[in-house]
């Protein structure tokens, strides 16, 4: 193992950015805005039931809001706004466990605050649909709902890995790619599960309305499902794309040290011919 000193840390696939108070505020604000817009559009469109056109509109709102948030707050916090995303990136050592825990706490707080605002804005209409709370449709089973949440979150997390985590990603397209992935999942699976794909989005309206659709079902479908989907996408993308990419530099592993330094495990001399060298290894 060696400590890496490089002028351009984005050359290293697993570089970890420092976090701080600004990042925590950004995660609270981003999650608040995401859940608020989603809850309001679900409430407004739910009075006569939700058909395909309604879910198309709801999916577009998801996509546009997330595009805005990723492009405006991504440089501050990484634009997680989702405990499943944070858990995955923590497991992949892109963020420290302490920062990951704080992220999840502020995300859940932001989601609850958003649901409370939605309740204040649309008390009667919101009560009819539990302020945008998610629920498994009678047209599928609990296991089917679990699979939908796994697939939807997998798609979202794969887009995040490709557009934001991969150091060779076209960053200018990150908001579009990530927002489009979420919108696609909502349009496809919204009718079956309400399209959670985010434990915070499910948690906020459920807490405010008191409607969990059964605690066991809620935990399995809307907590475990997104966590499984996110971890599968994160580890899968790392194995299929990032590890082979890192091998071009002879890098076998990257982690963060006790003082926040970047620690790189590298097989000297194993770089592929023609790759740009890393500046310095101590």
FENTA-V802227 format. One line per field, one symbol per residue. psi: psi as a letter, one per 40 degrees, with the letter a starting at -180 (. if undefined). A space follows every 50 residues. Layout:
psi->???
This chain:
psi->iihhhidgeeehdfihiiiaddddddddddddddddddddddddeedfih adddddddddddddddddddddededeefcfhdddddddddefeiidddd dddddddddddddddddddddgddddddfffeiiihieeiiddddddddd dddddddddddddddheeigddedddddddddddddddedddeegcehdd dddcddddeehefhdddddddeddddddddddddddddddddddddddee hdihihideeihhhhhhheeiiieihiidhh.
